[in-house]
Amino acid sequence: MSDIIWRAAAYVAVILLGYGMKRAGAFGPDDYKVLSKVLFNVTIPAAILSNVGSVRLDPALLLLIPMGLGANLALLAAGLLLSRGRSRPTRALYGVNMPGYNVGAFMLPLAQSFLGPLAMAGTCIFDVGNAIMCTGGTYAVVSAVLDKESGFSLRSLAKSLSRSGPFLAYLVFLALVFLGVSIPAPVQSLIGVAAPANGFLAMLMIGTAMDIRFDRRYLLKALVVLGVRYALSGAFALLCFFATPFPLEVRQAVALCMFAPLSALAPVYTEQCGGDPRLAGFVNTLSIPIGMAVIVTLVMAMGV
C-alpha cells in the first residue's frame, strides 16, 4: 500500500515540477507542445512496443476496441443531447469535452507503473477505439452536427489517425503480438532506452500544459461537464469490471481508464467547433487532479 502511495506521489511531484518550472519561466506557455511531440511520437510508442513478447493475447480482447469506441460515443451522445437547443459554444463544449480519455499520456504511464503486462496490453487495445474519437472522430461528429451542411468526413479522420504515433504503434503492437513476431534486438535496445522515460515525460508535459486560473464564470459549466462525464464513466467502469469475461488485470485496467483526464486535444477541437478554448482548458486542467485522485484511490481499493 505504501509503495503505491509513494509512486503516485512521485507522479504528482513531477506534474507539480513541470507546472512550477513553467511559472518560474523555465518553460514558455507553448513549450509543452515540444514535449508532447516527443511524448506522442517517441516515448508512448516505445512504451507500447516494449510489451511485445511479454504477453500472449486472447483474440477476445479485441472486443476492447469497440468498448473504447462505444464509451466515447455514449458520452458524445450525452453531451449533444444535454446541450440541445443551447448556444453553439455550449454545444461545442459539451460535445467535445464529455468524451475522450487521455490514455496515452496519463493512463499508460500509470498502468506501466502499477499494473502488469497483460493490463498494459488491455489498456493499449482499449485505447485503439478511444484514439479513433480523440484524434478526430469526436471533432468530425460535433462539427457535422453543428454545421449540418458539412458531413462526417472519413478521409479527414483517416488522415488524423495516420499521423497519430500512438495509434500506429497500437496497430503494430497488435499485429506483432497476434502473429507471434519478435522485435529485432537492435530495435528492442532503442525501445528499452525510450520506454522508461515515458512516465516522467508524460507527467512533466501535463504539468507544463496546466493553466490553473480559477474563474467563477467557468466553474458551473465545468462541473456539469465533469459531473456527467464521471457519472457515466463510473457506470461504464462498473459494467466493465463486473460484467465482462476478461482476466482480472484487464478489467482493472479498463475500469481505471474510464477515469483518465480529458484528451489533450479537446481544447483545440472545442475552438475549431466554435467554443471557448479557455473554458475547455479549464475543464481539462480540472480533470487532471480529479482523475489522479480517483485512479490512485481505486488502485489502493483493488489491492493492486
Secondary structure, 3 states (H helix, E strand, C coil): CHHHHHHHHHHHHHHHHHHHHHHCCCCCCCCHHHHHHHHHHHHHHHHHHCCCCCCCCCHHHHHHHHHHHHHHHHHHHHHHHHCCCCCHHHHHHHHHHCCCCCHHHHHHHHHHHHCCHHHHHHHHHHHHHHHHHHHHHHHHHHHHHHCCCCCCCHHHHHHHHHCCHHHHHHHHHHHHHHHCCCCCHHHHHHHHHHHHHHHHHHHHHHHHHCCCCCCHHHHHHHHHHHHHHHHHHHHHHHHHHHHCCCCHHHHHHHHHHCCCCCCCCHHHHHHHCCCCHHHHHHHHHHHHHHHHHHHHHHHHHHCC
